[in-house]
Amino acid sequence: MTSPHEIVINNRQRRRPIERAQIKKLIEWACGELKIKRAEIGVHFVTAKEMSKVHERYMNIRGSTDVITFDHGSEPPADIHGEIFISVADAEAQAAEFKTTWENEMSRYVIHGILHLLGYDDTTPRARAVMKRHENRLAKCSERKFVLGPPRKDPLND
């Protein structure tokens, strides 16, 4: 079956290996959960240095951040069309802080970006709470389904 979604994954960092097939599956799944019929999404995994440049150039804020989403506007037949930039170094730092894995953080950032492309906003406390509720639900479900980094070793089969 051919996917109705156009998904492009760019890995522009060497800090961690990225499983592109799993990221595509995560996006396909999230689109299904969010009732997105047609998506055009580019996901860029970047270094903290590159993220800092993007952050400063487009948002006029110095320093790296975990995720930045650019909504390019949707035109039929696409429901959403945009790009998501993810800093793997920031995902590692956040994972340590929140006692999770960098892969789970990256999954959360992909979901966060998709929610932004759907029009969710996190600039006010009320909007942030609504967005976070959806993000947390999807992130929790995705943790069991997708491994965005290298396949984990099964200690029982080693």
Backbone as a chain_set.jsonl record, in Angstrom:
{"seq": "MTSPHEIVINNRQRRRPIERAQIKKLIEWACGELKIKRAEIGVHFVTAKEMSKVHERYMNIRGSTDVITFDHGSEPPADIHGEIFISVADAEAQAAEFKTTWENEMSRYVIHGILHLLGYDDTTPRARAVMKRHENRLAKCSERKFVLGPPRKDPLND", "coords": {"N": [[0.841, -1.186, 0.0], [0.576, 2.174, -0.851], [1.771, 5.087, 0.713], [-0.106, 7.968, 1.726], [1.335, 10.086, 2.467], [4.034, 12.373, 2.171], [7.188, 12.05, 3.172], [10.237, 13.208, 4.286], [13.38, 12.493, 5.516], [16.156, 13.895, 7.008], [19.363, 13.379, 8.127], [21.579, 15.192, 9.695], [23.635, 15.064, 11.494], [26.103, 13.477, 13.566], [26.114, 12.422, 16.02], [24.338, 10.496, 17.078], [23.029, 7.422, 15.776], [20.344, 7.284, 13.454], [17.224, 5.828, 12.926], [15.734, 5.842, 10.104], [13.557, 4.526, 8.866], [11.946, 3.821, 11.051], [11.277, 6.346, 12.003], [9.74, 7.303, 9.911], [7.629, 5.472, 10.114], [6.659, 6.21, 12.639], [5.741, 8.82, 12.069], [3.765, 8.26, 10.15], [2.024, 6.747, 11.759], [1.357, 8.67, 13.757], [0.082, 10.576, 12.162], [-2.145, 9.089, 11.415], [-3.366, 8.709, 13.943], [-4.011, 11.35, 14.488], [-5.789, 11.941, 12.55], [-4.925, 12.922, 10.067], [-5.053, 13.225, 6.726], [-3.388, 13.705, 4.51], [-0.022, 14.436, 4.36], [2.861, 16.487, 4.11], [5.973, 16.365, 5.053], [9.115, 17.343, 6.287], [11.802, 16.177, 8.13], [14.494, 17.141, 10.041], [17.381, 16.113, 11.49], [19.674, 17.565, 13.481], [22.818, 19.128, 14.456], [23.665, 20.71, 17.601], [24.919, 23.085, 17.085], [24.083, 23.745, 14.46], [21.342, 23.96, 14.99], [21.35, 26.146, 16.698], [22.014, 28.17, 14.893], [19.764, 28.169, 13.2], [17.787, 28.783, 15.069], [18.555, 31.377, 15.89], [18.56, 32.765, 13.439], [15.89, 32.56, 12.418], [14.194, 32.954, 14.579], [15.29, 34.815, 16.119], [16.6, 34.255, 18.51], [19.192, 33.453, 20.615], [21.313, 30.558, 20.86], [20.929, 26.972, 21.18], [18.021, 24.864, 20.769], [15.478, 22.401, 21.483], [13.489, 21.59, 19.529], [12.274, 22.924, 16.471], [9.67, 24.115, 14.495], [8.58, 24.635, 11.213], [5.929, 25.865, 9.586], [4.713, 25.492, 6.465], [2.337, 26.052, 5.399], [-0.734, 24.643, 4.372], [-1.84, 23.279, 1.377], [-4.395, 22.091, -0.696], [-3.708, 18.867, -2.018], [-2.774, 18.469, 0.563], [-2.988, 18.168, 4.117], [-1.289, 19.051, 6.069], [1.852, 20.758, 5.868], [5.191, 21.071, 6.189], [8.312, 21.66, 7.994], [10.402, 20.051, 10.388], [12.808, 20.672, 12.712], [15.216, 19.04, 14.625], [17.242, 18.9, 17.426], [19.634, 16.672, 18.232], [21.51, 16.598, 20.294], [20.288, 18.238, 22.19], [18.071, 16.652, 22.689], [19.307, 14.519, 23.996], [20.211, 15.827, 26.339], [17.775, 16.679, 27.473], [16.61, 14.19, 27.871], [18.24, 13.112, 29.877], [17.628, 14.882, 31.924], [14.866, 14.411, 32.298], [14.823, 11.764, 32.835], [14.549, 9.726, 30.843], [14.848, 8.228, 27.569], [17.02, 9.258, 24.87], [15.934, 8.624, 22.444], [13.187, 8.468, 22.994], [12.721, 11.115, 23.608], [13.262, 12.319, 21.121], [11.202, 11.2, 19.624], [9.043, 12.388, 20.899], [9.554, 15.035, 20.119], [9.14, 14.925, 17.359], [6.399, 14.374, 17.322], [5.504, 16.678, 18.656], [6.198, 18.628, 16.766], [4.503, 17.873, 14.628], [2.031, 18.38, 15.807], [2.225, 21.181, 16.027], [2.169, 21.769, 13.283], [-0.436, 21.137, 12.771], [-1.671, 23.251, 13.888], [-1.661, 23.598, 16.61], [-0.626, 25.396, 19.507], [1.897, 26.71, 21.67], [2.337, 29.014, 23.093], [0.933, 30.337, 25.06], [-0.097, 29.775, 28.474], [-2.56, 28.311, 28.662], [-2.977, 27.309, 26.019], [-0.629, 25.866, 25.787], [-1.042, 23.863, 27.713], [-3.163, 22.403, 26.568], [-1.942, 21.507, 24.191], [0.184, 20.034, 25.286], [-1.151, 17.98, 26.606], [-2.163, 16.43, 24.464], [0.279, 15.823, 23.218], [1.615, 14.355, 25.268], [-0.057, 12.08, 25.494], [0.186, 10.894, 22.922], [2.98, 10.558, 22.817], [3.437, 8.756, 24.904], [2.126, 6.446, 23.966], [3.643, 6.024, 21.645], [6.174, 5.341, 22.59], [6.196, 2.636, 23.096], [5.963, 1.561, 20.605], [7.846, 2.433, 18.663], [11.309, 2.624, 17.843], [13.629, 4.968, 17.609], [16.336, 5.173, 17.448], [19.301, 3.117, 17.117], [18.536, -0.405, 16.869], [17.536, -1.88, 19.919], [19.354, -4.075, 22.03], [18.415, -7.333, 22.934], [18.613, -8.621, 26.036], [18.041, -11.241, 26.701], [18.491, -12.705, 24.451], [21.147, -12.47, 23.812]], "CA": [[0.0, 0.0, 0.0], [1.333, 3.41, -0.947], [1.424, 6.06, 1.748], [-0.586, 9.259, 1.232], [2.19, 11.116, 3.051], [5.383, 12.557, 1.654], [8.028, 12.239, 4.357], [11.664, 13.257, 3.986], [14.179, 12.506, 6.741], [17.551, 14.29, 6.808], [20.198, 13.245, 9.319], [22.73, 16.059, 9.496], [24.45, 15.002, 12.701], [26.766, 12.178, 13.722], [26.119, 12.109, 17.452], [23.578, 9.267, 17.277], [22.432, 6.862, 14.56], [18.908, 7.524, 13.334], [16.513, 4.808, 12.155], [14.792, 6.578, 9.25], [12.326, 3.747, 8.644], [11.126, 3.931, 12.26], [10.758, 7.718, 12.067], [8.635, 7.356, 8.948], [6.509, 4.734, 10.706], [6.128, 7.059, 13.708], [4.984, 9.914, 11.451], [2.565, 7.65, 9.569], [1.156, 6.394, 12.87], [0.856, 9.909, 14.369], [-0.888, 11.152, 11.224], [-3.367, 8.3, 11.564], [-3.971, 9.033, 15.242], [-4.491, 12.729, 14.453], [-6.743, 12.04, 11.424], [-4.316, 13.685, 8.98], [-5.183, 12.395, 5.523], [-2.264, 13.918, 3.59], [1.007, 15.264, 4.992], [4.163, 16.69, 3.484], [6.786, 16.707, 6.223], [10.556, 17.125, 6.282], [12.355, 16.157, 9.488], [15.939, 17.338, 9.978], [18.107, 15.87, 12.738], [20.815, 18.463, 13.33], [23.705, 19.366, 15.589], [23.292, 21.871, 18.418], [25.461, 24.263, 16.401], [23.162, 24.097, 13.376], [20.08, 24.394, 15.589], [21.576, 27.514, 17.188], [21.942, 29.071, 13.727], [18.358, 28.229, 12.787], [17.076, 29.468, 16.152], [18.869, 32.803, 15.847], [18.174, 33.353, 12.155], [14.456, 32.626, 12.175], [13.425, 33.326, 15.762], [16.051, 35.87, 16.779], [16.933, 33.802, 19.855], [20.512, 32.811, 20.615], [21.458, 29.263, 21.506], [20.2, 25.835, 20.637], [16.757, 24.459, 21.378], [15.216, 21.004, 21.155], [12.73, 21.397, 18.288], [11.692, 24.097, 15.813], [8.783, 23.709, 13.414], [8.237, 25.635, 10.207], [4.689, 25.533, 8.887], [4.738, 26.081, 5.128], [0.954, 26.215, 4.972], [-1.243, 23.47, 3.666], [-2.643, 23.501, 0.178], [-4.918, 20.797, -1.129], [-4.428, 17.922, -1.177], [-2.104, 18.258, 1.854], [-3.566, 18.725, 5.334], [-0.183, 19.773, 6.707], [3.051, 20.853, 5.044], [6.191, 21.828, 6.925], [9.583, 21.054, 8.372], [10.676, 19.946, 11.816], [14.236, 20.577, 13.018], [15.404, 18.431, 15.941], [18.625, 18.835, 17.903], [19.864, 15.409, 18.934], [22.216, 16.916, 21.547], [19.286, 18.727, 23.134], [17.272, 15.485, 23.069], [20.086, 13.796, 25.013], [20.206, 16.608, 27.577], [16.428, 16.603, 28.042], [16.404, 12.806, 28.322], [18.911, 12.976, 31.17], [16.869, 15.671, 32.901], [13.553, 13.819, 32.553], [15.036, 10.332, 33.107], [14.011, 8.93, 29.755], [15.885, 7.977, 26.573], [17.098, 10.274, 23.821], [15.011, 8.206, 21.389], [11.847, 8.879, 23.398], [12.659, 12.577, 23.464], [13.156, 12.636, 19.689], [9.842, 10.829, 19.24], [8.197, 13.466, 21.434], [9.765, 16.24, 19.305], [8.45, 14.707, 16.087], [4.97, 14.55, 17.625], [5.333, 18.101, 18.968], [6.237, 19.343, 15.49], [3.284, 17.564, 13.883], [0.945, 19.137, 16.448], [2.356, 22.57, 15.572], [1.711, 21.846, 11.892], [-1.9, 21.067, 12.815], [-2.183, 24.512, 14.417], [-1.524, 23.707, 18.058], [0.268, 26.479, 19.902], [2.365, 26.586, 23.052], [2.832, 30.326, 23.515], [0.222, 30.775, 26.263], [-0.257, 28.637, 29.39], [-3.737, 27.51, 28.32], [-2.705, 26.605, 24.762], [0.44, 24.903, 26.078], [-1.642, 22.735, 28.438], [-3.918, 21.608, 25.599], [-0.97, 20.853, 23.316], [0.956, 19.074, 26.086], [-2.01, 16.83, 26.865], [-2.133, 15.604, 23.248], [1.664, 15.369, 23.049], [1.902, 13.307, 26.257], [-0.808, 10.873, 25.133], [0.81, 10.282, 21.743], [4.354, 10.16, 23.158], [3.364, 7.546, 25.729], [1.797, 5.331, 23.066], [4.723, 5.803, 20.673], [7.339, 4.748, 23.252], [6.104, 1.178, 23.007], [5.841, 1.137, 19.223], [8.903, 2.871, 17.749], [12.661, 2.852, 18.342], [14.176, 5.878, 16.619], [17.773, 4.983, 17.366], [19.645, 1.75, 16.707], [17.741, -1.412, 17.573], [18.022, -2.224, 21.247], [19.71, -5.48, 22.196], [17.576, -8.101, 23.844], [19.556, -9.34, 26.89], [17.695, -12.663, 26.762], [18.963, -13.37, 23.235], [22.589, -12.192, 23.594]], "C": [[0.881, 1.242, 0.0], [0.836, 4.404, 0.095], [0.892, 7.346, 1.11], [0.296, 10.418, 1.71], [3.544, 11.162, 2.354], [6.264, 12.941, 2.845], [9.489, 12.173, 3.941], [12.411, 13.383, 5.307], [15.613, 12.864, 6.368], [18.294, 14.16, 8.122], [21.48, 14.022, 9.079], [23.57, 16.161, 10.765], [25.049, 13.602, 12.793], [26.77, 11.7, 15.17], [25.46, 10.764, 17.743], [23.08, 8.738, 15.935], [20.913, 7.032, 14.597], [18.298, 6.423, 12.459], [15.41, 5.493, 11.336], [13.468, 5.829, 9.057], [11.391, 3.852, 9.848], [10.519, 5.33, 12.395], [9.587, 7.866, 11.098], [7.413, 6.624, 9.495], [5.852, 5.547, 11.826], [5.262, 8.167, 13.117], [3.689, 9.39, 10.85], [1.542, 7.343, 10.668], [0.52, 7.646, 13.484], [-0.178, 10.576, 13.464], [-2.213, 10.4, 11.302], [-4.101, 8.633, 12.846], [-4.615, 10.419, 15.231], [-5.42, 13.004, 13.265], [-6.231, 12.953, 10.304], [-4.337, 12.789, 7.747], [-3.974, 12.506, 4.599], [-1.282, 14.878, 4.239], [2.237, 15.341, 4.094], [5.069, 17.232, 4.58], [8.252, 16.392, 5.945], [11.04, 17.176, 7.722], [13.873, 16.187, 9.357], [16.538, 17.119, 11.365], [19.442, 16.589, 12.61], [21.658, 18.523, 14.598], [23.184, 20.567, 16.385], [23.776, 23.162, 17.746], [24.531, 24.705, 15.266], [21.836, 24.599, 13.926], [20.209, 25.82, 16.123], [21.462, 28.524, 16.05], [20.503, 29.253, 13.266], [17.556, 29.044, 13.8], [17.298, 30.975, 16.082], [18.359, 33.449, 14.559], [16.663, 33.56, 12.028], [13.627, 33.058, 13.379], [14.106, 34.433, 16.567], [16.345, 35.555, 18.243], [18.266, 33.065, 19.774], [20.469, 31.473, 21.335], [20.582, 28.199, 20.878], [18.87, 25.649, 21.362], [16.455, 23.048, 20.893], [14.539, 20.805, 19.807], [12.201, 22.737, 17.782], [10.877, 23.587, 14.631], [8.511, 24.889, 12.503], [7.01, 25.148, 9.445], [4.711, 26.256, 7.545], [3.332, 26.259, 4.556], [0.493, 24.997, 4.2], [-2.087, 23.922, 2.482], [-3.15, 22.147, -0.264], [-3.966, 20.144, -2.134], [-3.803, 17.731, 0.205], [-2.891, 18.901, 2.991], [-2.528, 19.547, 6.085], [1.04, 19.714, 5.792], [4.075, 21.687, 5.821], [7.431, 21.026, 7.224], [9.746, 21.091, 9.886], [12.181, 19.772, 11.974], [14.369, 20.069, 14.448], [16.893, 18.383, 16.255], [18.808, 17.568, 18.729], [20.584, 15.656, 20.26], [21.239, 17.425, 22.606], [18.367, 17.592, 23.589], [17.993, 14.675, 24.143], [20.04, 14.514, 26.358], [18.833, 16.535, 28.258], [16.13, 15.194, 28.572], [17.034, 12.589, 29.693], [18.113, 13.7, 32.254], [15.554, 14.996, 33.285], [13.595, 12.306, 32.749], [14.301, 9.439, 32.096], [15.143, 8.667, 28.772], [15.881, 9.091, 25.534], [16.148, 9.923, 22.677], [13.579, 8.631, 21.723], [11.677, 10.392, 23.29], [12.505, 12.964, 21.998], [11.756, 12.301, 19.171], [8.869, 11.919, 19.685], [8.339, 14.723, 20.572], [9.098, 16.113, 17.941], [6.951, 14.945, 16.281], [4.662, 16.022, 17.891], [5.284, 18.92, 17.677], [4.982, 19.109, 14.666], [2.096, 18.319, 14.481], [1.011, 20.613, 16.068], [1.831, 22.724, 14.145], [0.188, 21.749, 11.781], [-2.525, 22.335, 13.389], [-2.144, 24.629, 15.923], [-0.434, 24.715, 18.387], [0.692, 26.265, 21.347], [2.895, 27.909, 23.595], [2.094, 30.901, 24.718], [0.054, 29.56, 27.178], [-1.435, 27.736, 29.027], [-3.498, 26.675, 27.056], [-1.639, 25.532, 24.975], [-0.122, 23.669, 26.783], [-2.416, 21.817, 27.495], [-2.957, 20.822, 24.716], [-0.217, 19.753, 24.061], [0.131, 17.819, 26.387], [-2.011, 15.877, 25.659], [-0.738, 15.006, 23.036], [1.979, 14.213, 23.998], [1.196, 11.996, 25.913], [-0.143, 10.15, 23.962], [2.222, 9.788, 22.049], [4.351, 8.865, 23.967], [3.066, 6.32, 24.868], [2.966, 5.006, 22.14], [5.953, 5.145, 21.29], [7.354, 3.234, 23.118], [6.169, 0.672, 21.571], [7.088, 1.38, 18.367], [10.224, 3.091, 18.467], [13.364, 3.698, 17.289], [15.689, 5.807, 16.488], [18.071, 3.565, 16.927], [18.82, 0.734, 17.48], [18.374, -1.774, 18.915], [18.322, -3.718, 21.303], [18.788, -6.13, 23.226], [18.506, -8.935, 24.723], [19.258, -10.833, 26.972], [18.222, -13.429, 25.548], [20.429, -13.108, 22.928], [23.454, -13.319, 24.053]], "O": [[1.829, 1.334, 0.779], [-0.366, 4.539, 0.324], [1.388, 7.768, 0.065], [0.035, 11.58, 1.398], [4.118, 10.132, 1.999], [6.105, 14.007, 3.441], [9.925, 11.204, 3.32], [12.118, 14.262, 6.118], [16.217, 12.215, 5.514], [17.903, 14.761, 9.122], [22.363, 13.571, 8.348], [24.14, 17.209, 11.068], [24.556, 12.662, 12.169], [27.374, 10.676, 15.49], [25.96, 9.985, 18.554], [22.744, 9.524, 15.048], [20.291, 6.933, 15.654], [18.807, 6.13, 11.377], [14.297, 5.693, 11.822], [12.396, 6.432, 9.083], [10.176, 3.959, 9.681], [9.384, 5.479, 12.847], [8.571, 8.479, 11.426], [6.287, 7.102, 9.355], [4.627, 5.566, 11.944], [4.165, 8.425, 13.613], [2.633, 10.001, 11.016], [0.355, 7.638, 10.528], [-0.69, 7.691, 13.707], [-1.193, 11.082, 13.942], [-3.281, 11.011, 11.261], [-5.317, 8.82, 12.841], [-5.636, 10.64, 15.881], [-5.791, 14.149, 13.007], [-7.009, 13.668, 9.672], [-3.715, 11.726, 7.728], [-3.575, 11.522, 3.975], [-1.646, 15.991, 4.622], [2.594, 14.379, 3.413], [4.96, 18.389, 4.985], [8.588, 15.323, 5.436], [10.724, 18.114, 8.453], [14.464, 15.367, 8.655], [16.234, 17.858, 12.302], [20.247, 16.265, 11.737], [21.264, 18.038, 15.659], [22.362, 21.34, 15.892], [23.118, 24.199, 17.832], [24.229, 25.891, 15.128], [21.263, 25.552, 13.397], [19.274, 26.611, 16.009], [20.887, 29.599, 16.219], [20.076, 30.37, 12.976], [16.746, 29.892, 13.425], [16.354, 31.756, 16.2], [17.797, 34.544, 14.584], [16.214, 34.615, 11.581], [12.482, 33.482, 13.222], [13.567, 34.92, 17.561], [16.343, 36.439, 19.1], [18.436, 32.161, 18.957], [19.705, 31.275, 22.28], [19.633, 28.488, 20.149], [18.641, 26.214, 22.432], [17.117, 22.554, 19.981], [14.956, 19.952, 19.024], [11.742, 23.573, 18.56], [11.334, 22.737, 13.866], [8.245, 25.999, 12.962], [7.061, 24.137, 8.745], [4.726, 27.486, 7.496], [3.163, 26.575, 3.378], [1.267, 24.395, 3.455], [-2.923, 24.82, 2.586], [-2.417, 21.159, -0.214], [-3.466, 20.829, -3.027], [-4.278, 16.884, 0.961], [-3.396, 20.016, 2.863], [-2.835, 20.591, 6.659], [1.234, 18.754, 5.046], [3.85, 22.869, 6.079], [7.591, 19.887, 6.784], [9.3, 22.017, 10.564], [12.761, 18.832, 11.43], [13.731, 20.584, 15.365], [17.696, 17.894, 15.461], [18.208, 17.416, 19.794], [20.293, 14.985, 21.25], [21.355, 17.08, 23.782], [17.933, 17.569, 24.741], [17.367, 14.198, 25.089], [19.852, 13.88, 27.396], [18.745, 16.352, 29.472], [15.474, 15.038, 29.601], [16.436, 11.959, 30.565], [17.947, 13.19, 33.362], [15.167, 15.003, 34.454], [12.558, 11.646, 32.82], [13.546, 8.537, 32.458], [16.305, 8.871, 29.122], [14.877, 9.777, 25.341], [15.616, 10.814, 22.014], [12.845, 9.096, 20.851], [10.608, 10.881, 22.922], [11.705, 13.839, 21.667], [11.195, 13.046, 18.367], [7.981, 12.318, 18.931], [7.347, 15.408, 20.32], [8.551, 17.087, 17.423], [6.319, 15.64, 15.485], [3.662, 16.546, 17.4], [4.433, 19.795, 17.518], [4.452, 20.045, 14.067], [1.253, 18.836, 13.748], [-0.021, 21.235, 15.815], [1.134, 23.69, 13.835], [-0.4, 22.223, 10.809], [-3.746, 22.49, 13.385], [-2.55, 25.654, 16.471], [0.543, 24.867, 17.653], [-0.057, 25.708, 22.15], [3.785, 27.931, 24.445], [2.571, 31.853, 25.335], [0.063, 28.427, 26.697], [-1.311, 26.512, 29.081], [-3.784, 25.478, 27.033], [-1.727, 24.435, 24.423], [0.282, 22.547, 26.478], [-2.334, 20.594, 27.61], [-3.129, 19.62, 24.514], [-0.006, 18.666, 23.523], [0.674, 16.714, 26.416], [-1.876, 14.664, 25.821], [-0.603, 13.826, 22.714], [2.547, 13.204, 23.58], [1.788, 10.923, 26.028], [0.065, 8.938, 24.01], [2.617, 8.717, 21.59], [5.175, 7.982, 23.734], [3.694, 5.274, 25.034], [3.245, 3.835, 21.882], [6.701, 4.462, 20.591], [8.421, 2.625, 23.038], [6.405, -0.514, 21.342], [7.358, 0.612, 17.443], [10.266, 3.666, 19.554], [13.663, 3.21, 16.199], [16.258, 6.322, 15.525], [17.186, 2.878, 16.417], [18.444, 0.984, 18.626], [19.588, -1.949, 19.021], [17.621, -4.523, 20.691], [18.442, -5.534, 24.246], [19.135, -9.869, 24.225], [20.155, -11.615, 27.286], [18.381, -14.648, 25.599], [20.904, -13.498, 21.862], [24.677, -13.244, 23.941]]}, "num_chains": 1, "name": "protein.A"}
